[in-house]
Amino acid sequence: MKNPLLKSQALRNLIPPQIKALYAENLSRLIRVRRRCEFENVYHCCVHKTGSQWIRKILSDRETYAYSGLKPFHYQSKLKDGEQRDIKDREFHEPFPSRTIVSPLYVNWEHFCELPKPPRYRAFFVSRDPRDVLVSWYFSTRYSHPGKSHDVHRERLGELTVDEGLAYGLDVLKERGLFAALESWKEAGRRDPNVLFVRYEDLIGPGAATEFRRLFDHVGILYPDAVREDLLKRYSFEEMSGRHPGEEEKGSKLRKGVAGDWRNYFDDRLARKFADVAGEPSP
């Protein structure tokens, strides 16, 4: 049986980001800050299809504000339609508001380095197997919110088989600079101790609780254990989707909730094309 909250979640997805941001800003005034984060800004860096909206929900929760004093900031709601659509073009020449968690920040390493930052900041980058990124992009583009808006890629995918659609998506994501962005962050933690490199697979795996604690400790959000456990439970795949990981719903943003799904779609031909276009994935 599906979670009865899904209907209200669907309605919330229709609320414009600007209204959500205004609500979050006003709500924060009513919440007592129990612990104040020592860092001026926190940056949640990533590429698309790495659980970015899921993590954003966690970082925008009232408990996160209560134990950090940092307000959520969604820079994408400030962009005009079509502005900086491709990750390779996303440059930031002005600092983000102070005392905020910027989430999600779709950016490559070079452009993150150029972003004006305060002396005390922390950042983390969520990586993911690029083959799973491709599969997730395919199903999201092909099935999520059909008819909501004109999307040339959705229309094109509707004319192709799954194999052809994945090959098509591979070229699209290559052109957008997504695979290059993923690669650019691999040594970020060694270059800048303020940056933590995180794998999406670890955030949804059996050691997720430990990995999230490592992430929260890094950015200075020190929840009590019970609060952190409740927070992660409320935003778990089961609670948010009403399904167990592995139970697929193609049209949902929370499609399947597992890692390694690419193995169900890659054949030798697509694997060779992937290696030619995006390089051999790291083990």
C-alpha positions in Angstrom: 0.0 0.0 0.0 1.3 3.4 -0.9 2.1 6.1 1.6 -1.1 8.3 2.0 1.1 11.4 2.1 2.1 10.9 -1.6 -0.9 13.0 -2.7 0.2 16.0 -0.6 3.8 15.5 -1.7 2.6 15.7 -5.3 0.7 18.9 -4.5 3.9 20.4 -2.8 5.8 19.7 -6.0 3.5 22.2 -7.8 4.4 25.0 -5.4 6.8 27.5 -7.1 10.4 27.4 -5.7 10.1 31.1 -4.8 7.1 30.4 -2.5 8.9 27.5 -0.9 12.0 29.6 -0.2 9.8 32.4 1.3 8.1 29.9 3.5 11.4 28.4 4.7 12.7 31.9 5.4 9.7 32.9 7.5 9.5 29.5 9.2 13.1 29.8 10.4 12.2 32.9 12.4 9.8 30.8 14.5 12.4 28.0 15.3 14.7 28.3 18.2 18.3 27.7 17.2 19.7 25.1 19.6 23.2 24.9 18.1 24.9 27.4 15.8 27.2 26.1 13.1 30.7 27.5 13.2 30.8 27.9 9.4 29.5 30.9 7.5 28.3 28.9 4.5 27.8 25.3 3.6 27.8 24.2 -0.1 26.1 21.0 -1.3 27.8 20.4 -4.6 26.8 17.8 -7.1 25.7 17.0 -10.6 22.1 16.1 -11.6 20.7 12.7 -10.8 22.7 12.2 -7.6 19.8 12.5 -5.1 20.2 16.3 -5.1 16.6 17.1 -4.3 16.4 14.4 -1.6 19.5 15.8 0.2 18.2 19.3 -0.3 15.0 18.3 1.6 17.1 17.0 4.5 19.2 20.2 4.6 16.1 22.4 4.4 14.3 20.6 7.3 13.5 22.7 10.3 15.7 20.4 12.5 18.7 21.3 10.3 18.0 25.0 10.9 17.5 24.4 14.6 20.9 22.6 14.9 22.9 24.9 12.6 21.3 28.4 12.4 21.8 28.2 8.6 18.9 29.0 6.3 18.4 27.0 3.1 19.3 28.9 -0.1 18.1 27.6 -3.5 20.0 29.5 -6.1 18.1 27.9 -9.0 14.9 29.7 -8.1 16.7 32.9 -8.9 17.7 31.8 -12.4 15.7 32.8 -15.5 14.3 30.0 -17.7 17.1 28.3 -19.6 19.8 30.3 -17.8 23.0 28.2 -17.1 21.2 25.0 -18.1 24.4 23.0 -18.7 26.7 22.3 -15.8 29.7 23.3 -17.8 28.3 26.9 -18.0 27.4 27.4 -14.3 29.7 30.0 -13.0 29.2 32.1 -9.9 30.9 35.4 -9.6 29.0 36.8 -6.6 29.0 35.3 -3.1 25.9 33.6 -1.9 24.1 35.0 1.2 25.9 34.4 4.5 24.6 32.0 7.1 23.1 29.8 4.4 23.2 26.2 3.1 23.4 26.4 -0.6 21.7 23.3 -1.9 22.0 21.9 -4.5 24.9 23.6 -6.2 25.4 22.0 -9.7 28.9 23.0 -10.5 32.3 21.5 -11.6 35.4 21.8 -9.5 37.0 24.6 -11.5 33.9 26.9 -11.2 33.5 26.0 -7.5 37.1 27.2 -6.9 36.2 30.5 -8.6 33.1 31.0 -6.4 33.7 33.8 -3.8 33.5 32.1 -0.4 33.9 33.3 3.2 37.0 32.4 5.2 35.0 29.8 7.2 33.0 27.5 5.0 32.5 23.8 4.3 31.4 22.0 1.2 30.7 18.4 0.2 30.4 16.9 -3.3 28.0 13.9 -3.9 29.3 11.7 -6.6 27.6 8.7 -8.3 28.4 6.0 -10.8 28.0 7.8 -14.1 26.3 4.8 -15.6 23.6 5.0 -13.0 23.4 8.8 -13.6 22.7 8.0 -17.3 20.0 5.5 -16.5 18.4 7.8 -13.9 18.4 10.7 -16.5 16.8 8.5 -19.1 13.8 7.5 -16.9 13.4 10.9 -15.4 13.4 12.7 -18.8 11.3 10.0 -20.4 8.6 9.5 -17.8 8.6 12.1 -15.0 5.9 14.8 -15.3 4.8 14.0 -18.9 3.1 16.9 -20.6 4.1 19.3 -17.9 6.3 21.3 -20.3 7.8 21.1 -23.7 11.0 19.1 -23.6 12.7 18.2 -26.8 14.6 15.4 -25.1 11.4 13.8 -23.8 9.9 13.9 -27.2 13.0 12.4 -28.8 13.2 9.6 -26.2 9.5 8.8 -26.9 10.6 7.9 -30.5 13.5 5.6 -29.4 13.8 2.2 -27.9 15.4 2.1 -24.4 18.8 1.1 -25.8 18.6 3.9 -28.4 17.5 6.3 -25.7 20.3 5.6 -23.4 22.8 6.0 -26.2 21.1 9.3 -27.1 21.3 10.4 -23.4 24.9 9.6 -23.2 25.7 12.2 -25.9 23.4 14.8 -24.2 25.1 14.5 -20.8 28.5 14.5 -22.4 27.6 17.8 -24.2 26.3 19.3 -21.0 29.6 18.6 -19.3 28.2 16.3 -16.6 30.7 13.5 -16.9 33.6 15.9 -17.0 32.2 17.6 -13.8 32.0 14.3 -12.0 35.6 13.5 -12.9 36.8 17.0 -11.9 35.8 16.5 -8.2 37.7 13.3 -7.6 40.7 14.8 -5.9 38.8 17.8 -4.3 39.3 16.6 -0.8 43.0 16.5 -1.1 43.1 20.0 -2.7 40.9 21.6 -0.2 40.3 20.2 3.4 37.1 22.1 3.5 35.6 19.8 0.9 34.3 16.3 1.6 33.9 13.8 -1.2 30.8 11.6 -0.7 29.4 8.7 -2.8 25.7 8.5 -3.4 25.9 4.8 -3.1 27.2 5.1 0.5 24.3 7.5 1.4 21.7 4.8 0.4 23.7 1.7 1.4 23.8 -0.4 4.6 26.2 2.1 6.2 24.1 5.2 5.3 23.6 6.3 9.0 27.4 6.4 9.5 28.1 8.1 6.2 25.5 10.8 6.9 27.0 11.4 10.4 30.4 11.8 8.8 28.9 14.3 6.4 27.0 16.3 9.1 30.1 16.3 11.3 32.1 17.7 8.4 29.8 20.6 7.8 29.3 21.3 11.5 25.6 20.3 11.9 25.7 18.4 15.2 22.3 16.9 15.7 21.6 14.8 18.8 21.6 11.1 17.8 17.9 10.7 18.2 17.1 13.8 16.1 19.5 12.7 13.4 18.0 9.2 13.3 14.5 10.5 13.1 15.5 13.0 10.4 17.0 10.3 8.2 14.0 8.0 8.8 11.5 10.6 7.7 13.5 11.2 4.5 14.2 7.5 3.7 13.1 6.0 0.4 10.5 3.9 2.2 8.9 6.9 4.0 9.0 9.2 1.0 7.9 6.8 -1.7 5.8 4.2 0.1 7.8 1.5 -1.5 10.8 -0.7 -0.6 14.1 0.0 -2.4 14.1 -1.9 -5.7 10.4 -1.6 -6.2 10.2 0.5 -9.4 7.8 3.3 -10.4 9.0 4.7 -13.7 7.1 8.0 -13.5 8.3 8.8 -10.0 11.2 11.1 -9.0 11.9 8.3 -6.5 12.0 5.7 -9.2 13.8 2.7 -7.6 16.1 3.7 -4.7 19.0 1.3 -5.4 22.5 1.5 -6.8 23.9 -0.5 -9.7 20.7 -0.4 -11.7 22.8 0.3 -14.9 23.5 -3.5 -15.0 19.9 -4.1 -16.0 20.3 -1.9 -19.1 23.9 -1.9 -20.3 24.8 -4.4 -23.0 28.3 -4.7 -24.6 27.4 -2.2 -27.3 26.3 0.5 -24.9 29.3 -0.3 -22.5 31.7 0.3 -25.4 30.0 3.6 -26.4 30.0 4.7 -22.8 33.7 4.0 -22.5 34.4 5.9 -25.8 32.2 8.9 -24.7 32.7 9.2 -21.0 35.7 7.0 -20.3 36.0 3.9 -18.2 34.1 4.3 -14.9 36.2 4.0 -11.7 35.9 0.7 -9.8 
